[in-house]
Structures are given as C-alpha cells and as structure tokens.
C-alpha cells in the first residue's frame, strides 16, 4: 500500500493518520444483510489537494485517491437514508 501511495503522490503523514475531527465524511458503506459497517470514505485536504481516503475494517487504509475538490459521492446507487 505504501508504494501505491507514493506512486500517487499522496502525503503519507496526513493520509495515514486518521483524524475524524478534521476529515470530512464522504460516504459509509454498510452491509444490508447484517447492518454492519464495512468501510468509509473521507475527504482530506493536504498539500493543496483534495484526497479521498478509504478506511476499512480494523482502521485499515484501503486506498487513497486524488480528487477534484468539487467531487461529490452521489448517484442513483447511493442511499442516504433508511432504518437502522
């Protein structure tokens, strides 16, 4: 994973230090059959760029993507409400 982050030019110190107090939640993925959390995507500003950082089970860093700062995780397949 560290090699891929380096190839993408990701700021390792920032994207590997999860900080929900300053990171913006973009999406959370939950299994519909169990209701259990699977992973979440967060927007982080670092080095003058916006990054989406995907965090999986056990606080594992899944991937980091350099994104346009106006990008939104919305679409027909995105569920934004429901019963818990």
C-alpha positions as a Python dict, from the first residue, in 0.01 Angstrom:
ca = {
    (1, 'X'): (0, 0, 0),
    (2, 'X'): (279, 245, 85),
    (3, 'X'): (429, 201, -263),
    (4, 'X'): (95, 281, -427),
    (5, 'X'): (52, 589, -206),
    (6, 'X'): (396, 707, -310),
    (7, 'X'): (315, 649, -678),
    (8, 'X'): (3, 863, -639),
    (9, 'X'): (199, 1139, -467),
    (10, 'X'): (-12, 1108, -154),
    (11, 'X'): (112, 1292, 158),
    (12, 'X'): (181, 986, 374),
    (13, 'X'): (196, 1170, 707),
    (14, 'X'): (-154, 1309, 658),
    (15, 'X'): (-343, 1024, 491),
    (16, 'X'): (-211, 755, 726),
    (17, 'X'): (-310, 946, 1041),
    (18, 'X'): (-690, 910, 1064),
    (19, 'X'): (-842, 1226, 1212),
    (20, 'X'): (-1224, 1222, 1206),
    (21, 'X'): (-1226, 1561, 1379),
    (22, 'X'): (-1080, 1736, 1076),
    (23, 'X'): (-1160, 1493, 792),
    (24, 'X'): (-1494, 1523, 610),
    (25, 'X'): (-1703, 1207, 579),
    (26, 'X'): (-1795, 1140, 214),
    (27, 'X'): (-1964, 801, 245),
    (28, 'X'): (-2008, 499, 467),
    (29, 'X'): (-2073, 150, 334),
    (30, 'X'): (-2287, -85, 540),
    (31, 'X'): (-2390, -442, 461),
    (32, 'X'): (-2764, -455, 403),
    (33, 'X'): (-2793, -814, 528),
    (34, 'X'): (-2624, -756, 865),
    (35, 'X'): (-2631, -378, 911),
    (36, 'X'): (-2258, -387, 991),
    (37, 'X'): (-2015, -119, 879),
    (38, 'X'): (-1774, -223, 601),
    (39, 'X'): (-1576, 88, 506),
    (40, 'X'): (-1594, 464, 488),
    (41, 'X'): (-1454, 729, 255),
    (42, 'X'): (-1322, 1058, 387),
    (43, 'X'): (-1214, 1383, 219),
    (44, 'X'): (-880, 1521, 337),
    (45, 'X'): (-710, 1842, 228),
    (46, 'X'): (-331, 1808, 216),
    (47, 'X'): (-53, 1964, 12),
    (48, 'X'): (-306, 2192, -160),
    (49, 'X'): (-507, 1899, -297),
    (50, 'X'): (-818, 1704, -201),
    (51, 'X'): (-784, 1332, -131),
    (52, 'X'): (-1040, 1062, -73),
    (53, 'X'): (-911, 819, 187),
    (54, 'X'): (-1094, 486, 216),
    (55, 'X'): (-1077, 324, 560),
    (56, 'X'): (-1185, -39, 603),
    (57, 'X'): (-1236, -283, 887),
    (58, 'X'): (-982, -256, 1166),
    (59, 'X'): (-896, 100, 1058),
    (60, 'X'): (-710, -43, 760),
    (61, 'X'): (-617, 203, 487),
    (62, 'X'): (-777, 62, 170),
    (63, 'X'): (-683, 327, -87),
    (64, 'X'): (-621, 696, -144),
    (65, 'X'): (-748, 885, -448),
    (66, 'X'): (-656, 1237, -563),
    (67, 'X'): (-994, 1401, -645),
    (68, 'X'): (-1136, 1726, -773),
    (69, 'X'): (-1235, 1935, -466),
    (70, 'X'): (-1592, 1971, -601),
    (71, 'X'): (-1644, 1596, -646),
    (72, 'X'): (-1939, 1451, -457),
    (73, 'X'): (-2011, 1084, -391),
    (74, 'X'): (-2368, 1093, -518),
    (75, 'X'): (-2561, 893, -771),
    (76, 'X'): (-2860, 665, -820),
    (77, 'X'): (-2688, 383, -631),
    (78, 'X'): (-2615, 595, -321),
    (79, 'X'): (-2860, 550, -31),
    (80, 'X'): (-2864, 848, 205),
    (81, 'X'): (-3135, 739, 448),
    (82, 'X'): (-3317, 444, 593),
    (83, 'X'): (-3386, 249, 910),
    (84, 'X'): (-3115, 118, 1137),
}
